[in-house]
Amino acid sequence: MKLLWALEPFHQKEAHTNQFHHFLTKFTKDKDMVEASFIVTETETDLNTAFDVPLKERFTIYPLKLLKAFLQKSSVLIPKSKLHLVHYRTLSNAGAADRLLALAGKRKCDVVALYTRSSKGLKRWVLGSFAETIVHRSKLDLLIVSPEMKLPAEIKKVVVASDFTQASRKHLEKVISFCRERNSELVVLHVAQFIYNYPEEKEESIVAYRKSVDAYKRWIEMKCANRHVACEVKITAEFEKVSEFVNKEAEKRKADLIVLSAKTGKFTALMGGSVTRQVLRSAKIPVLVLK
């Protein structure tokens, strides 16, 4: 698994950058599979006011030197050949996001990792306009982290939200393999329709629905057993926000990673929109958005 890490050295703490890099090496299982990029826009004050640097170098050679120096101070070792500059002239978040994603594609990366931004005066963190833009535009998986998070040293437990549709099976198999490779426990969460709470109901469509949910649960348990992955499947049909359910269960189980799916379908359409944003805004651990 190859990963492109979007870095911005002006507003990130060295200690947390070191933690993030350590987490990424656990995520990829190979430090050589982590590459870093710096998105440079000509609106950045620190670059615009670098009057001692020739203008032709101010947004090219100079920021790359800054990135190298920042990583060195953060005690992060990434070879020069794996450091990249994305120079984008305008204020367009969509344009900058597309340039970053194009670089990730060119480097044949599987995942793009990036920070959200913190919101001053608030305990919870917010997604930020650039991160939110890239969530909607990316065709690659995204690993999203708040700069205020205390990152886990290992990925011991993974919580994944699933809509239990046929289309979601590929993503679940991917997560099961991910857990198998890291010897991680897996918790699968599903928000069922409220009729799931009424096993005594004999109406044909309700019985069929309950059977389909239970069959999907058994399929997950069988897949995990075959791959020797410790697994729990929790189904709820209570009236609560999906995002609150996911974050609550992740915190309750002391999970190290939340996984969301952003494909089509009733539940996943929500996961690709407001639910994803709400989970990201209140999560206390890294979130992997599968595409």
Residue pairs with C-beta under 8 A, 6 or more apart in sequence:
1 27
1 28
1 29
1 30
1 33
1 110
1 111
2 28
2 33
2 35
2 107
2 108
2 109
2 110
2 111
3 24
3 27
3 28
3 33
3 34
3 35
3 109
3 110
3 111
3 112
3 113
3 143
4 35
4 36
4 37
4 84
4 100
4 103
4 104
4 107
4 109
4 111
4 112
4 113
5 20
5 21
5 24
5 34
5 35
5 36
5 37
5 112
5 113
5 114
6 36
6 37
6 39
6 100
6 112
6 113
6 114
6 115
7 17
7 36
7 37
7 38
7 67
7 70
7 71
8 38
8 39
8 115
9 38
9 66
9 67
9 69
9 70
9 71
10 44
10 46
11 117
12 70
12 115
12 147
13 147
14 70
14 73
14 74
14 75
15 74
16 147
16 149
16 151
17 70
17 71
17 74
17 76
18 74
18 75
18 76
19 150
19 151
20 113
20 115
20 145
20 151
21 34
21 74
21 76
21 78
22 151
22 153
23 145
23 151
23 152
23 286
24 34
24 113
24 143
25 31
25 34
26 153
26 154
26 155
26 182
27 111
27 113
27 143
27 155
28 34
28 111
29 181
29 182
31 77
34 78
34 82
35 78
35 82
35 83
35 84
35 107
35 109
36 67
36 71
36 78
36 82
36 83
36 84
37 83
37 84
37 85
37 86
37 100
37 103
38 63
38 64
38 66
38 67
38 83
38 84
38 85
38 86
39 86
39 88
39 96
39 99
39 100
40 47
40 59
40 60
40 63
40 85
40 86
40 87
40 88
41 88
41 89
41 90
41 91
41 96
42 48
42 59
42 89
43 91
46 66
47 58
47 59
47 62
47 63
48 58
50 58
50 62
53 62
59 87
60 85
60 87
63 85
64 83
64 85
67 83
67 85
68 80
68 83
71 77
71 78
71 83
84 103
84 107
86 96
86 99
86 100
86 103
88 95
88 96
88 99
93 129
93 130
93 133
94 133
94 137
96 130
97 130
97 133
97 134
97 137
97 138
98 137
100 112
100 134
101 112
101 134
101 137
101 138
101 139
101 140
104 112
104 140
105 140
109 140
110 140
110 141
111 140
111 141
111 142
111 143
111 288
112 134
112 138
112 140
112 141
112 142
112 143
113 142
113 143
113 144
113 145
114 130
114 131
114 134
114 142
114 143
114 144
114 145
115 131
115 144
115 145
115 146
115 147
116 125
116 126
116 127
116 128
116 131
116 144
116 145
116 146
116 147
116 280
117 125
117 126
117 128
117 131
117 147
118 125
118 126
118 146
118 147
118 148
119 125
119 126
124 281
124 282
125 146
125 147
125 148
125 149
125 281
126 281
127 135
127 144
127 277
127 280
127 281
131 144
131 280
132 277
134 142
135 142
135 144
135 262
135 276
135 277
135 280
135 289
136 272
138 289
138 291
139 291
140 291
141 288
141 289
141 290
141 291
142 288
142 289
142 291
143 286
143 287
143 288
143 289
144 280
144 286
144 287
144 288
144 289
145 151
145 286
145 287
146 283
149 284
149 285
149 286
151 286
152 256
152 257
152 285
154 182
154 256
155 182
155 184
155 256
155 257
156 184
156 185
156 256
157 184
157 185
157 186
157 187
157 253
157 254
157 255
157 256
157 257
158 175
158 178
158 179
158 184
158 185
158 186
158 187
158 255
158 256
158 257
158 258
158 259
159 187
159 189
159 246
159 249
159 250
159 253
159 255
159 257
159 258
159 259
160 171
160 172
160 175
160 186
160 187
160 188
160 189
160 258
160 259
160 260
160 261
161 189
161 190
161 191
161 242
161 246
161 258
161 259
161 260
161 261
161 271
161 279
162 168
162 171
162 172
162 188
162 189
162 190
162 220
162 261
163 190
163 261
163 265
163 266
163 267
163 268
163 271
164 190
164 192
164 212
164 213
164 216
164 217
164 267
165 265
165 267
165 268
167 263
167 264
167 265
167 268
168 261
168 263
168 265
168 268
169 219
171 259
171 261
171 263
171 290
172 188
172 220
172 223
173 223
174 290
175 186
175 259
175 290
176 186
176 223
176 224
176 227
176 229
176 231
177 227
178 184
179 185
179 186
179 227
179 229
180 227
180 228
180 229
184 229
184 256
185 229
185 230
185 231
185 232
186 224
186 229
186 230
186 231
186 232
187 231
187 232
187 233
187 234
187 249
187 253
187 255
188 220
188 231
188 232
188 233
188 234
189 234
189 236
189 245
189 246
189 249
190 213
190 216
190 217
190 233
190 234
190 235
190 236
191 236
191 237
191 242
191 245
191 267
192 213
192 235
192 236
192 237
193 209
193 237
194 237
194 239
195 201
195 206
195 209
195 210
195 237
196 209
196 210
196 213
196 235
196 237
197 237
198 206
199 210
201 207
213 235
217 233
217 235
220 231
220 233
221 231
221 233
224 230
224 231
225 231
234 249
236 245
238 245
241 275
241 278
242 267
242 270
242 271
242 275
242 278
242 279
243 275
243 278
243 279
243 282
244 278
244 282
246 258
246 260
246 279
247 258
247 279
247 282
247 283
247 284
249 255
250 258
250 283
250 284
250 285
251 284
255 285
256 285
256 286
257 285
257 286
257 287
257 288
258 279
258 283
258 285
258 286
258 287
258 288
259 287
259 288
259 290
260 271
260 275
260 276
260 279
260 287
260 288
260 289
260 290
261 268
261 271
261 290
262 268
262 271
262 272
262 276
262 289
262 290
262 291
263 272
263 290
263 291
276 289
279 287
280 287
